[in-house]
Amino acid sequence: MSAALPTSSREWHLVARPHGWPKAEDFALREAAVAAPAEGRILVRNKYFSVDPYMRGRMNDVKSYTPPFKLDHPMDGGAVGEVIASNAEGFAVGDHVLHGLGWREIASLPAKHAVKVDPDVAPLSAYLGVLGMPGLTAYAGLFEVASFKEGDAVFVSGAAGAVGSQVGQMAKLKGASRVIGSAGSDEKVNLLVEEYGFDAAFNYKNGPVRDQLKAAAPDGIDVYFDNVGGEHLEAAISSLNVHGRATICGMIAQYNATEPTPGPNNMAMIIGKRLRLQGVLVSDHSDLQPQFVQEVAGWLASGELKFQETEVEGIEKGYDAFVGLLRGENTGKMIVSLV
Ligand SMILES: NC(=O)c1ccc[n+]([C@@H]2O[C@H](COP(=O)([O-])OP(=O)(O)OC[C@H]3O[C@@H](n4cnc5c(N)ncnc54)[C@H](OP(=O)(O)O)[C@@H]3O)[C@@H](O)[C@H]2O)c1
């Protein structure tokens, strides 16, 4: 193997389980040895890795749809990088791949766990966002789970984030009668209306969500895409029209809660309005991947679909990027760049 290969890599470990908001002491950036790849494996120099809200859940020691991070082990998650050594058929040095060993500089993995990506089709970081897991979440959650149809009025929370910004634009592209978004700053609200073509948007920090939503959607909504939970979900139940549908995608307002959070106080409306509230897990929808990539790549090429990324530079900033995401410091996909 080439002498130029790195012999060590820095990687982020979870060293204590956060109680409430994560603290810097819960994490450590540590050095690990790097070995030449064994049969069937590749070595990848990560160029970008993803920090995602679901990772907060993995920091708790509870049974969930993804296993908890192990203490004193490297954390993982989406990453894209360049193959720097290969002992696997079909993978060559210089190939770019998407894989699941983020939070580190160098990843060593079985080649069968990597998917080749083309930097000429889209910037590499886009495979972690608009063309990746969050984009597919938006697509599947809106079109399949919420059974969106032309003419629906759609409300999405977390609307300036990776998933939410795509939900609103996709709904417009497919003929929504009205798209409303909520976000946590006036700058984000302006972006939604000015850049992404939302019909209305509001800053949830400026007043009760129920009142602001009623004002933005006087004729009610047919679809609610929930990224936030709590007060947003209660307001949406109140505004949903008869036979409305809600995709329950995330509840970021409670990810750092230390006490059980109260549910909506208006659940009885689900009966009278015959509402359907359904959870989504992106991993259930890999069958939509080819259709998603084809349609979204087309919208990106034509400029009809826009996206933003907030890049935080340097492996040392991994913790800051993650906590920044939970605080709303990102617009669009939050990414750690190692290039
Ligand atoms: N079910 C699935 O398969 C799946 C897959 C991907 C993502 N998700 C979920 O989808 C949601 C969005 O994920 P993402 O990757 O696109 O993240 P994101 O929206 O890009 O980033 C998270 C955003 O949440 C907002 N936020 C934080 N605390 C909040 C609070 N208390 N109330 C309202 N908003 C708050 C912040 O924006 P503001 O400035 O607007 O507050 C922040 O920018 C998350 O809940 C995530 O867990 C689910």
The ligand as a Tripos MOL2 file, in Angstrom:
@<TRIPOS>MOLECULE
LIG
   48    52     1     0     0
SMALL
NO_CHARGES

@<TRIPOS>ATOM
      1 N1        -38.3910   10.7860   10.1960 N.am      1 LIG1
      2 C1        -37.3050   10.7950    9.4310 C.2       1 LIG1
      3 O1        -36.9930    9.8420    8.7290 O.2       1 LIG1
      4 C2        -36.4810   12.0460    9.4380 C.ar      1 LIG1
      5 C3        -35.4050   12.2070    8.5430 C.ar      1 LIG1
      6 C4        -34.7000   13.4150    8.5540 C.ar      1 LIG1
      7 C5        -35.0620   14.4150    9.4640 C.ar      1 LIG1
      8 N2        -36.0810   14.2020   10.3230 N.ar      1 LIG1
      9 C6        -36.5330   15.2520   11.2530 C.3       1 LIG1
     10 O2        -36.8960   16.3660   10.4660 O.3       1 LIG1
     11 C7        -36.6450   17.5490   11.2020 C.3       1 LIG1
     12 C8        -35.7720   18.4740   10.3550 C.3       1 LIG1
     13 O3        -34.5110   17.8530   10.1700 O.3       1 LIG1
     14 P1        -33.4000   18.5850    9.2970 P.3       1 LIG1
     15 O4        -32.2940   17.6370    9.1080 O.co2     1 LIG1
     16 O5        -34.0370   19.2090    8.1140 O.co2     1 LIG1
     17 O6        -32.9150   19.7190   10.3050 O.3       1 LIG1
     18 P2        -32.9530   21.2680   10.0170 P.3       1 LIG1
     19 O7        -34.3950   21.6820    9.9080 O.co2     1 LIG1
     20 O8        -32.0320   21.6020    8.9040 O.co2     1 LIG1
     21 O9        -32.3140   21.8570   11.3410 O.3       1 LIG1
     22 C9        -32.9940   21.8430   12.5350 C.3       1 LIG1
     23 C10       -33.8150   23.1390   12.6960 C.3       1 LIG1
     24 O10       -34.7730   22.9540   13.7160 O.3       1 LIG1
     25 C11       -35.1830   24.2320   14.1620 C.3       1 LIG1
     26 N3        -35.4760   24.1910   15.5950 N.ar      1 LIG1
     27 C12       -34.6350   23.9200   16.6060 C.ar      1 LIG1
     28 N4        -35.2860   23.9760   17.7890 N.ar      1 LIG1
     29 C13       -36.5730   24.3110   17.4890 C.ar      1 LIG1
     30 C14       -37.7380   24.5410   18.2850 C.ar      1 LIG1
     31 N5        -37.7230   24.4430   19.6250 N.pl3     1 LIG1
     32 N6        -38.8830   24.8770   17.6480 N.ar      1 LIG1
     33 C15       -38.9280   24.9860   16.2830 C.ar      1 LIG1
     34 N7        -37.8440   24.7810   15.5020 N.ar      1 LIG1
     35 C16       -36.6950   24.4500   16.0920 C.ar      1 LIG1
     36 C17       -34.0320   25.2010   13.8620 C.3       1 LIG1
     37 O11       -34.5090   26.1790   12.9440 O.3       1 LIG1
     38 P3        -35.2510   27.5240   13.4080 P.3       1 LIG1
     39 O12       -34.2470   28.6170   13.2980 O.co2     1 LIG1
     40 O13       -36.3460   27.6450   12.4280 O.co2     1 LIG1
     41 O14       -35.7160   27.3170   14.8270 O.co2     1 LIG1
     42 C18       -32.9960   24.3180   13.1600 C.3       1 LIG1
     43 O15       -32.3660   24.9720   12.1070 O.3       1 LIG1
     44 C19       -36.0370   17.1420   12.5210 C.3       1 LIG1
     45 O16       -37.0510   17.0890   13.4980 O.3       1 LIG1
     46 C20       -35.5070   15.7510   12.2240 C.3       1 LIG1
     47 O17       -35.4210   14.9660   13.3820 O.3       1 LIG1
     48 C21       -36.7970   13.0380   10.3330 C.ar      1 LIG1
@<TRIPOS>BOND
     1     1     2 1
     2     2     3 2
     3     2     4 1
     4     4     5 ar
     5     4    48 ar
     6     5     6 ar
     7     6     7 ar
     8     7     8 ar
     9     8     9 1
    10     8    48 ar
    11     9    10 1
    12     9    46 1
    13    10    11 1
    14    11    12 1
    15    11    44 1
    16    12    13 1
    17    13    14 1
    18    14    15 2
    19    14    16 1
    20    14    17 1
    21    17    18 1
    22    18    19 2
    23    18    20 1
    24    18    21 1
    25    21    22 1
    26    22    23 1
    27    23    24 1
    28    23    42 1
    29    24    25 1
    30    25    26 1
    31    25    36 1
    32    26    27 ar
    33    26    35 ar
    34    27    28 ar
    35    28    29 ar
    36    29    30 ar
    37    29    35 ar
    38    30    31 1
    39    30    32 ar
    40    32    33 ar
    41    33    34 ar
    42    34    35 ar
    43    36    37 1
    44    36    42 1
    45    37    38 1
    46    38    39 2
    47    38    40 1
    48    38    41 1
    49    42    43 1
    50    44    45 1
    51    44    46 1
    52    46    47 1
@<TRIPOS>SUBSTRUCTURE
     1 LIG1         1 GROUP 0 **** ****
